[in-house]
Amino acid sequence: MGLFDNEAERQRKQSLRELEDKRLAFAQRLQEMGLRSDKSLYGQVEGGFHGVALSGEEILYITGPGPGSAEDYTVARHPSAVVRSEEIFIKSEGLGGVLGFGKKGGLGFRLVLTFPDGTQGDVEIVAGQNCVLAREKGVDPVFSVKRRRGLSNVVWDFRPIEAKTAQALRLKWLELLGG
């Protein structure tokens, strides 16, 4: 019996395997729909993500579940969007998370997209709170039809972001989305 050979570890691996199976089925469905990702921006939401991808002249609003979630990946195609940006400031508490004391603060933004059919979506990027994947070229890991190595979650490709980088990203995506 190995060190990590217990029921909790088996359940964790099974949940990651199921999540990757969902992602592969979603990527296959996107390919069958003729969709591609020219540029994309994804923000982590708990174990999953919300994001936007540009596919030719269309805007794709994409959500992805976290491990163990019963939800599935979703995509909504839209010809345009009205975009507004909300500043986010989260004040730190105590020692700001240093040595485990207090709570870490954050600075960032939320892009709120209103689509022609009246539906809304949002992408939240907050330095110090969540991770982001901003992609302009190369393969979008959400759209890739190849199985990821091992038992990995696509959100593990996301990276922490600094406040100054977050603001530059906000301006860029407001311009790209016409907001």
Accessible surface in RSA format (square Angstrom, percent):
REM  Atomic radii and reference values for relative SASA: ProtOr
REM  Chains: A
REM  Algorithm: Lee & Richards
REM  Probe-radius: 1.40
REM  Slices: 20
REM RES _ NUM      All-atoms   Total-Side   Main-Chain    Non-polar    All polar
REM                ABS   REL    ABS   REL    ABS   REL    ABS   REL    ABS   REL
RES MET A   1   203.19 105.2 117.23  77.6  85.97 204.7  89.31  75.9 113.88 150.9
RES GLY A   2    46.93  57.9   0.00   N/A  46.93  57.9  34.15  93.7  12.78  28.6
RES LEU A   3   156.31  87.1 124.11  88.8  32.20  81.0 130.97  92.0  25.34  68.2
RES PHE A   4   143.74  71.9 136.82  84.7   6.92  18.0 137.92  83.6   5.82  16.7
RES ASP A   5    61.70  43.2  56.88  56.6   4.82  11.4  16.34  38.5  45.36  45.2
RES ASN A   6    66.99  46.2  64.93  62.7   2.06   5.0  28.98  69.7  38.01  36.7
RES GLU A   7   116.54  66.9 113.20  85.6   3.35   8.0  64.54 124.8  52.01  42.5
RES ALA A   8    77.38  71.1  61.27  94.6  16.11  36.6  69.24  97.5   8.14  21.6
RES GLU A   9    30.81  17.7  28.69  21.7   2.11   5.0   6.72  13.0  24.09  19.7
RES ARG A  10   118.92  49.9 113.10  57.7   5.82  13.9  65.56  89.6  53.35  32.3
RES GLN A  11   107.05  59.9 104.99  76.7   2.06   4.9  42.77  91.0  64.28  48.8
RES ARG A  12   114.80  48.2 107.89  55.0   6.91  16.4  66.66  91.1  48.14  29.2
RES LYS A  13    82.75  40.4  82.75  50.8   0.00   0.0  30.90  27.8  51.85  55.2
RES GLN A  14    70.93  39.7  70.93  51.8   0.00   0.0  26.61  56.6  44.31  33.6
RES SER A  15    13.18  11.1  11.83  15.8   1.35   3.1   7.54  16.1   5.64   7.9
RES LEU A  16     5.06   2.8   4.78   3.4   0.28   0.7   4.78   3.4   0.28   0.8
RES ARG A  17    98.27  41.3  98.19  50.1   0.08   0.2  39.05  53.4  59.22  35.9
RES GLU A  18    84.80  48.7  82.95  62.8   1.85   4.4  28.36  54.8  56.45  46.1
RES LEU A  19     6.66   3.7   5.09   3.6   1.57   4.0   6.05   4.3   0.61   1.6
RES GLU A  20     5.45   3.1   4.19   3.2   1.26   3.0   3.72   7.2   1.73   1.4
RES ASP A  21    63.66  44.6  57.23  57.0   6.43  15.2  28.33  66.7  35.33  35.2
RES LYS A  22    52.23  25.5  46.79  28.7   5.44  12.9  46.80  42.1   5.44   5.8
RES ARG A  23     1.02   0.4   1.02   0.5   0.00   0.0   0.89   1.2   0.13   0.1
RES LEU A  24    33.18  18.5  30.17  21.6   3.01   7.6  30.54  21.5   2.64   7.1
RES ALA A  25    63.93  58.8  50.43  77.8  13.50  30.7  58.80  82.8   5.12  13.6
RES PHE A  26     2.17   1.1   1.31   0.8   0.85   2.2   1.62   1.0   0.55   1.6
RES ALA A  27     0.74   0.7   0.00   0.0   0.74   1.7   0.00   0.0   0.74   2.0
RES GLN A  28    78.42  43.9  78.42  57.3   0.00   0.0  32.27  68.7  46.15  35.0
RES ARG A  29    95.82  40.2  94.62  48.2   1.20   2.9  50.86  69.5  44.96  27.3
RES LEU A  30     0.96   0.5   0.96   0.7   0.00   0.0   0.96   0.7   0.00   0.0
RES GLN A  31   103.15  57.7  88.40  64.6  14.75  35.1  35.76  76.1  67.39  51.1
RES GLU A  32   132.00  75.8  92.35  69.9  39.64  94.4  44.90  86.9  87.10  71.1
RES MET A  33    75.19  38.9  51.16  33.9  24.03  57.2  56.61  48.1  18.58  24.6
RES GLY A  34    59.80  73.7   0.00   N/A  59.80  73.7  35.19  96.6  24.61  55.1
RES LEU A  35    12.91   7.2   1.91   1.4  11.00  27.6   1.94   1.4  10.97  29.5
RES ARG A  36   133.42  56.0 130.57  66.6   2.85   6.8  61.00  83.4  72.42  43.9
RES SER A  37    16.26  13.7   1.08   1.4  15.18  35.0   1.08   2.3  15.18  21.3
RES ASP A  38    53.05  37.2  41.50  41.3  11.55  27.3  28.55  67.2  24.50  24.4
RES LYS A  39    60.20  29.4  60.20  36.9   0.00   0.0   7.02   6.3  53.17  56.6
RES SER A  40     0.00   0.0   0.00   0.0   0.00   0.0   0.00   0.0   0.00   0.0
RES LEU A  41     0.00   0.0   0.00   0.0   0.00   0.0   0.00   0.0   0.00   0.0
RES TYR A  42     0.00   0.0   0.00   0.0   0.00   0.0   0.00   0.0   0.00   0.0
RES GLY A  43     0.17   0.2   0.00   N/A   0.17   0.2   0.04   0.1   0.13   0.3
RES GLN A  44    49.39  27.6  45.22  33.0   4.17   9.9   1.87   4.0  47.51  36.0
RES VAL A  45    57.91  38.1  50.41  45.6   7.50  18.1  54.19  47.1   3.72  10.1
RES GLU A  46   159.16  91.4 131.07  99.2  28.09  66.9  61.76 119.5  97.40  79.5
RES GLY A  47    32.16  39.7   0.00   N/A  32.16  39.7  23.49  64.5   8.67  19.4
RES GLY A  48     4.65   5.7   0.00   N/A   4.65   5.7   2.73   7.5   1.91   4.3
RES PHE A  49     1.21   0.6   0.26   0.2   0.95   2.5   0.26   0.2   0.95   2.7
RES HIS A  50    52.33  28.6  52.33  36.4   0.00   0.0  31.13  32.1  21.20  24.7
RES GLY A  51     0.00   0.0   0.00   N/A   0.00   0.0   0.00   0.0   0.00   0.0
RES VAL A  52     0.00   0.0   0.00   0.0   0.00   0.0   0.00   0.0   0.00   0.0
RES ALA A  53     0.00   0.0   0.00   0.0   0.00   0.0   0.00   0.0   0.00   0.0
RES LEU A  54    25.91  14.4  25.91  18.5   0.00   0.0  25.91  18.2   0.00   0.0
RES SER A  55     7.72   6.5   3.79   5.1   3.94   9.1   0.00   0.0   7.72  10.8
RES GLY A  56    37.31  46.0   0.00   N/A  37.31  46.0  18.70  51.3  18.61  41.7
RES GLU A  57   165.37  94.9 144.35 109.2  21.02  50.0  68.83 133.1  96.53  78.8
RES GLU A  58    50.89  29.2  49.88  37.7   1.02   2.4  21.30  41.2  29.59  24.2
RES ILE A  59    13.19   7.5  13.19   9.8   0.00   0.0  13.19   9.5   0.00   0.0
RES LEU A  60     0.00   0.0   0.00   0.0   0.00   0.0   0.00   0.0   0.00   0.0
RES TYR A  61    26.32  12.3  25.59  14.6   0.72   1.9  21.78  16.4   4.54   5.6
RES ILE A  62     0.00   0.0   0.00   0.0   0.00   0.0   0.00   0.0   0.00   0.0
RES THR A  63    29.98  21.3  29.98  30.4   0.00   0.0  22.75  30.6   7.23  10.9
RES GLY A  64     8.50  10.5   0.00   N/A   8.50  10.5   1.46   4.0   7.04  15.8
RES PRO A  65     7.04   5.1   0.05   0.0   6.99  25.4   5.18   4.3   1.86  11.5
RES GLY A  66    11.25  13.9   0.00   N/A  11.25  13.9   5.73  15.7   5.53  12.4
RES PRO A  67    58.25  42.5  35.22  32.1  23.03  83.7  35.42  29.2  22.83 141.9
RES GLY A  68    66.09  81.5   0.00   N/A  66.09  81.5  29.97  82.2  36.12  80.9
RES SER A  69    38.32  32.4  21.28  28.4  17.04  39.3  24.15  51.4  14.18  19.9
RES ALA A  70   109.08 100.3  69.10 106.6  39.98  90.9  79.06 111.3  30.02  79.5
RES GLU A  71   123.34  70.8 114.57  86.7   8.76  20.9  44.19  85.5  79.15  64.6
RES ASP A  72    74.62  52.3  64.66  64.4   9.96  23.6  27.04  63.6  47.57  47.4
RES TYR A  73     5.67   2.6   1.89   1.1   3.77   9.8   0.19   0.1   5.48   6.8
RES THR A  74    69.10  49.1  66.87  67.8   2.23   5.3  61.33  82.4   7.77  11.7
RES VAL A  75    31.16  20.5   5.66   5.1  25.51  61.5   6.20   5.4  24.97  67.7
RES ALA A  76    39.74  36.5  34.19  52.8   5.55  12.6  39.65  55.8   0.09   0.2
RES ARG A  77   106.68  44.8  82.94  42.3  23.74  56.5  27.32  37.3  79.36  48.1
RES HIS A  78    10.92   6.0  10.24   7.1   0.67   1.7   5.70   5.9   5.22   6.1
RES PRO A  79    99.30  72.4  82.58  75.3  16.72  60.8  84.51  69.8  14.79  91.9
RES SER A  80    56.59  47.8  54.81  73.1   1.78   4.1  37.33  79.5  19.25  27.0
RES ALA A  81    14.39  13.2   0.00   0.0  14.39  32.7   1.97   2.8  12.43  32.9
RES VAL A  82   112.03  73.7 107.31  97.2   4.71  11.4 110.97  96.4   1.06   2.9
RES VAL A  83    12.59   8.3   0.00   0.0  12.59  30.3   0.00   0.0  12.59  34.1
RES ARG A  84   122.42  51.4 118.03  60.2   4.38  10.4  64.78  88.5  57.64  34.9
RES SER A  85    36.83  31.1   6.69   8.9  30.13  69.4   6.46  13.8  30.37  42.5
RES GLU A  86    55.63  31.9  50.86  38.5   4.77  11.4  28.67  55.5  26.96  22.0
RES GLU A  87   108.89  62.5  81.22  61.4  27.67  65.9  63.03 121.9  45.86  37.4
RES ILE A  88    20.72  11.8  17.48  13.0   3.24   7.8  20.72  14.9   0.00   0.0
RES PHE A  89   150.10  75.1 120.87  74.9  29.23  76.1 120.87  73.3  29.23  83.6
RES ILE A  90    63.64  36.2  58.96  43.9   4.68  11.3  61.97  44.6   1.67   4.5
RES LYS A  91   157.68  76.9 146.39  89.8  11.29  26.9  89.65  80.7  68.04  72.5
RES SER A  92    53.47  45.2  41.61  55.5  11.86  27.3   9.28  19.8  44.19  61.9
RES GLU A  93   101.92  58.5  96.71  73.2   5.21  12.4  36.67  70.9  65.25  53.3
RES GLY A  94    77.16  95.2   0.00   N/A  77.16  95.2  36.87 101.2  40.29  90.2
RES LEU A  95   111.57  62.1  98.54  70.5  13.03  32.7 104.42  73.3   7.14  19.2
RES GLY A  96    22.86  28.2   0.00   N/A  22.86  28.2  10.24  28.1  12.61  28.2
RES GLY A  97    30.77  37.9   0.00   N/A  30.77  37.9  12.71  34.9  18.06  40.4
RES VAL A  98    91.20  60.0  85.27  77.2   5.93  14.3  91.20  79.2   0.00   0.0
RES LEU A  99   155.18  86.4 119.37  85.4  35.81  90.0 132.01  92.7  23.17  62.4
RES GLY A 100    71.31  87.9   0.00   N/A  71.31  87.9  37.00 101.5  34.31  76.8
RES PHE A 101   123.06  61.6 120.92  74.9   2.13   5.6 123.06  74.6   0.00   0.0
RES GLY A 102    50.36  62.1   0.00   N/A  50.36  62.1  16.59  45.5  33.77  75.6
RES LYS A 103   126.33  61.6 123.61  75.8   2.72   6.5  71.37  64.2  54.96  58.5
RES LYS A 104   123.01  60.0 118.14  72.5   4.87  11.6  68.14  61.3  54.87  58.4
RES GLY A 105    16.80  20.7   0.00   N/A  16.80  20.7   8.34  22.9   8.46  19.0
RES GLY A 106    10.05  12.4   0.00   N/A  10.05  12.4   6.77  18.6   3.28   7.3
RES LEU A 107    72.30  40.3  71.22  51.0   1.08   2.7  71.22  50.0   1.08   2.9
RES GLY A 108     0.00   0.0   0.00   N/A   0.00   0.0   0.00   0.0   0.00   0.0
RES PHE A 109     0.00   0.0   0.00   0.0   0.00   0.0   0.00   0.0   0.00   0.0
RES ARG A 110    68.07  28.6  68.07  34.7   0.00   0.0   9.33  12.8  58.74  35.6
RES LEU A 111     0.00   0.0   0.00   0.0   0.00   0.0   0.00   0.0   0.00   0.0
RES VAL A 112    11.58   7.6  11.13  10.1   0.45   1.1  11.13   9.7   0.45   1.2
RES LEU A 113     0.00   0.0   0.00   0.0   0.00   0.0   0.00   0.0   0.00   0.0
RES THR A 114    45.12  32.1  43.92  44.5   1.19   2.8  34.53  46.4  10.59  16.0
RES PHE A 115     6.40   3.2   2.02   1.3   4.38  11.4   2.60   1.6   3.80  10.9
RES PRO A 116    87.01  63.4  42.41  38.7  44.60 162.1  56.19  46.4  30.82 191.6
RES ASP A 117    99.72  69.8  60.38  60.1  39.33  93.0  48.35 113.8  51.36  51.2
RES GLY A 118    55.93  69.0   0.00   N/A  55.93  69.0  32.53  89.3  23.40  52.4
RES THR A 119    71.78  51.1  64.67  65.6   7.11  16.9  69.64  93.5   2.14   3.2
RES GLN A 120   109.79  61.4  79.55  58.1  30.24  72.0  24.28  51.7  85.51  64.9
RES GLY A 121     7.65   9.4   0.00   N/A   7.65   9.4   7.49  20.6   0.16   0.4
RES ASP A 122    43.15  30.2  42.48  42.3   0.67   1.6   9.90  23.3  33.25  33.2
RES VAL A 123     0.04   0.0   0.00   0.0   0.04   0.1   0.04   0.0   0.00   0.0
RES GLU A 124    52.62  30.2  51.33  38.8   1.29   3.1   8.01  15.5  44.61  36.4
RES ILE A 125     0.00   0.0   0.00   0.0   0.00   0.0   0.00   0.0   0.00   0.0
RES VAL A 126     1.58   1.0   1.58   1.4   0.00   0.0   1.58   1.4   0.00   0.0
RES ALA A 127     9.82   9.0   7.68  11.8   2.15   4.9   7.99  11.2   1.84   4.9
RES GLY A 128    33.83  41.7   0.00   N/A  33.83  41.7  20.13  55.2  13.70  30.7
RES GLN A 129    84.55  47.3  45.90  33.5  38.65  92.0  15.00  31.9  69.55  52.7
RES ASN A 130    21.39  14.8  14.43  13.9   6.96  16.8  14.91  35.9   6.48   6.3
RES CYS A 131    31.60  23.9  31.60  35.2   0.00   0.0   1.09   2.8  30.51  32.9
RES VAL A 132    12.02   7.9   8.94   8.1   3.08   7.4   8.94   7.8   3.08   8.4
RES LEU A 133    29.12  16.2  28.05  20.1   1.07   2.7  29.12  20.5   0.00   0.0
RES ALA A 134    50.48  46.4  20.51  31.7  29.97  68.2  20.69  29.1  29.78  78.9
RES ARG A 135    22.32   9.4  18.72   9.5   3.60   8.6  16.92  23.1   5.40   3.3
RES GLU A 136    91.32  52.4  74.09  56.0  17.24  41.0  26.25  50.8  65.08  53.1
RES LYS A 137   177.89  86.8 162.01  99.4  15.88  37.8 111.03  99.9  66.86  71.2
RES GLY A 138    59.07  72.9   0.00   N/A  59.07  72.9  39.14 107.4  19.93  44.6
RES VAL A 139   118.49  78.0  95.30  86.3  23.19  55.9 100.23  87.1  18.25  49.5
RES ASP A 140     4.82   3.4   1.08   1.1   3.73   8.8   1.08   2.6   3.73   3.7
RES PRO A 141    19.84  14.5  15.45  14.1   4.39  16.0  19.26  15.9   0.58   3.6
RES VAL A 142     0.00   0.0   0.00   0.0   0.00   0.0   0.00   0.0   0.00   0.0
RES PHE A 143    27.86  13.9  16.27  10.1  11.59  30.2  16.44  10.0  11.42  32.7
RES SER A 144    24.35  20.6  18.10  24.2   6.24  14.4  13.56  28.9  10.79  15.1
RES VAL A 145    64.34  42.3  43.47  39.4  20.87  50.3  43.63  37.9  20.71  56.2
RES LYS A 146   160.06  78.1 153.68  94.3   6.38  15.2 101.37  91.2  58.69  62.5
RES ARG A 147   130.75  54.9 104.67  53.4  26.09  62.1  56.60  77.3  74.16  44.9
RES ARG A 148    44.77  18.8  34.93  17.8   9.85  23.5  18.73  25.6  26.04  15.8
RES ARG A 149   221.47  93.0 203.79 103.9  17.68  42.1  89.27 122.0 132.21  80.1
RES GLY A 150    64.54  79.6   0.00   N/A  64.54  79.6  42.16 115.7  22.39  50.1
RES LEU A 151    51.47  28.7  38.55  27.6  12.92  32.5  39.14  27.5  12.33  33.2
RES SER A 152    20.20  17.1  18.93  25.3   1.27   2.9  16.45  35.0   3.75   5.3
RES ASN A 153     5.92   4.1   4.75   4.6   1.18   2.8   1.18   2.8   4.75   4.6
RES VAL A 154     2.58   1.7   0.46   0.4   2.12   5.1   0.46   0.4   2.12   5.7
RES VAL A 155    12.21   8.0   8.96   8.1   3.25   7.8   8.96   7.8   3.25   8.8
RES TRP A 156   127.13  51.0 111.83  54.1  15.30  35.9  97.40  51.9  29.72  48.2
RES ASP A 157    46.45  32.5  40.56  40.4   5.90  13.9  10.14  23.9  36.32  36.2
RES PHE A 158     6.24   3.1   0.02   0.0   6.22  16.2   0.02   0.0   6.22  17.8
RES ARG A 159   147.44  61.9 147.44  75.2   0.00   0.0  61.72  84.4  85.71  51.9
RES PRO A 160   105.22  76.7  87.59  79.8  17.64  64.1  87.85  72.5  17.37 108.0
RES ILE A 161    18.75  10.7   6.28   4.7  12.47  30.1  11.43   8.2   7.32  19.9
RES GLU A 162   108.16  62.1 102.36  77.4   5.80  13.8  48.25  93.3  59.91  48.9
RES ALA A 163    34.71  31.9  29.55  45.6   5.15  11.7  29.88  42.1   4.82  12.8
RES LYS A 164   154.88  75.6 138.15  84.8  16.73  39.8  89.95  81.0  64.93  69.2
RES THR A 165    66.80  47.5  62.65  63.5   4.15   9.9  50.13  67.3  16.67  25.2
RES ALA A 166     0.00   0.0   0.00   0.0   0.00   0.0   0.00   0.0   0.00   0.0
RES GLN A 167    44.23  24.7  44.23  32.3   0.01   0.0  40.35  85.9   3.88   2.9
RES ALA A 168    60.77  55.9  50.93  78.6   9.84  22.4  55.44  78.1   5.33  14.1
RES LEU A 169    20.76  11.6  18.26  13.1   2.50   6.3  20.10  14.1   0.66   1.8
RES ARG A 170    43.69  18.3  43.69  22.3   0.00   0.0   0.00   0.0  43.69  26.5
RES LEU A 171   106.52  59.3 100.98  72.2   5.54  13.9 101.42  71.2   5.09  13.7
RES LYS A 172    71.39  34.8  64.40  39.5   6.99  16.6  54.03  48.6  17.36  18.5
RES TRP A 173     3.71   1.5   3.71   1.8   0.00   0.0   0.93   0.5   2.78   4.5
RES LEU A 174    25.82  14.4  25.82  18.5   0.00   0.0  25.82  18.1   0.00   0.0
RES GLU A 175   144.37  82.9 123.44  93.4  20.93  49.8  46.45  89.8  97.93  80.0
RES LEU A 176    61.49  34.2  36.18  25.9  25.30  63.6  39.07  27.4  22.42  60.3
RES LEU A 177     9.39   5.2   0.00   0.0   9.39  23.6   2.59   1.8   6.80  18.3
RES GLY A 178    67.49  83.2   0.00   N/A  67.49  83.2  35.06  96.2  32.42  72.6
RES GLY A 179    57.18  70.5   0.00   N/A  57.18  70.5  27.50  75.5  29.68  66.5
END  Absolute sums over single chains surface
CHAIN  1 A    10161.3       7893.1       2268.1       5841.5       4319.8
END  Absolute sums over all chains
TOTAL         10161.3       7893.1       2268.1       5841.5       4319.8
